[in-house]
Amino acid sequence: MDETAPHVTVATLVERNGQWLFVEERVGGRRVVNQPAGHWEAGETLMEAAVRETLEETRWRVQPTALVGIYSYHPPDLPYAFLRFAFLATAIDHDANRPLDPAIEEAIWLSPDALAARAADHRSPMVQRGVDDALAGRRLALEWLDHLPA
């Protein structure tokens, strides 16, 4: 595989009572804020990946309701870029006994103002952009994504 090929990732934007669900994770020894997010894996749809990553990183089961955006970002320190599919999702239930993904320090809920105040801690510009786009009402119907069988 080409080491410079983009990494396809998914993220969820989950709002509850004016607060948004985030994770604090360690990246390169630094604690950063991110949406629940991760790599799309073979054999799953993009929405399945978003649901799985959210559960693994936050203990929250979610239901995607819309696609907020598709974002590309190339960090200056990496040889590859990210292509992120960001889903708006509804929190369904929380499994407090489930272990968190080892890279995750904790799941947190932040208001948009609290997130903006922590801009220096964002893992990437996609963190703020996703929330901003969700708050602006950007929505694509999930039917725009289609998973074709092999």
N, C-alpha and C positions, 0 to 999 in steps of 0.2 A: 504494500500500500504506500502511496505517496505521502511522505511525512508532512508535506505542506498542504495536503487536502483539507478543506474545511471540516470542522467537527459539527455534526448536526446535533443540536440540543433542544430541549423543551423546558419551559418554565411555566409556573402557574402564578396568577395574580388573584389572590383570595382576599376578599374584603368582608369584614364582619363588624358591624357597629362603628363604622368610621375608621377602623384599624385594618391594616394590611399585614398578611402573614409573610414573614421573612425568616431566614436562617442566618445565624452567625457561624461562620466556618473558618478553618485555618487554611490559608493558601500562602505558600512560601514563607511560613512562620508568622504571618500576619493575620489577625482576626478581621474578617471582612463581612459585610452584609450583602445578602443576595436573596432573590426569590428562591423558593424551592425549585431546583433545576438540576438537569443532568443530561447525560447522553441518551439518545434514541438507540435502542438495541434491536438487533435482528430479530424478526419474528413478532414484533409488536407494532401497533399503530402509533402514530404520534400522540394521540390522546391517551392511549394506554400507558405510554411512557411518562406522560405528564402526571397521571394519577399515581403510578408506581413511585416516581421520584418524590412526589409530595408526601406520600405515606412513609417512605424510607427516611426522609429528612426531617419530617415534622410530627409524625404520628397522626396526621389528619387525613381522613378519607375525603376526597373531593369529587365533584362532578363538574367537568368542563361544560361551559355554557356558550362560549364564543371564542373566536380567535381575535386577539387584540392586535397582534402585529407579527411580522416576520422581520427579524433584525439581523444584519450582518455586522460583525465587529472583528477587527484584526488588532489584537493587543501588540504593542510595539516590541515586547520582549519574547514573543512566540513566533515560530516559523509558520504557523497556521492561523486561520481565522475561525470564528464561530458563526454558524447560521442557527439562530434561535427562533423557535416557534413559541410565542407567548400566549397562553390561554387564560381567559377569565374563567374562574371556577367558583363553585359554591362549596363551603365547608359542610360536610355531611355529619361526621362524627369523629371523635378523638379517642385513640387507643393509648392511654397513658402508660400501659405496661409494655408496649412495644419498644425494643431498643432503637435508638437513633443510629443512622449511618455513622460509621466511625469518624468521618471528616467533619461532622457537624458538632459544634459546641452546644447550641441550643436553638430552639424555634422561638421566635418572638413576634409580637404584634406591635406595629408602629403606625402612628398617624402619618399622613402625608407631610406635615410640618416636621415631625420627629425624624422622618426619613431624610428630608432635605437638609436638616441640621447635621446629619451624619454623612454628608456627601464625600468626605475624605475617606470614609470607610467602605464605600460601595465597591463591590468586586469589579464592576465595569459600568460604563455609561448606560448599558441596557437596563440596569436596575431602576434608575429614576425614570428613564424614558417609558418603560412599560407601565408604571403607575400613572405617569402623566397622560399617556395615551388612553388608559382605561378611564381615568377621570374625565377626559375630554369626550368620552362616549364612543371611541373607536371600537367597532365590532364587525366581524365577519361571521356569517353563519357557519357552523361546523360542517355543513354540507359542502362547503368549498374544499374541504380536505377529503380525499378519497383514497382508501387503501385497496389496492388491486391485488387479488390473490395470485400466487405464483403459477 
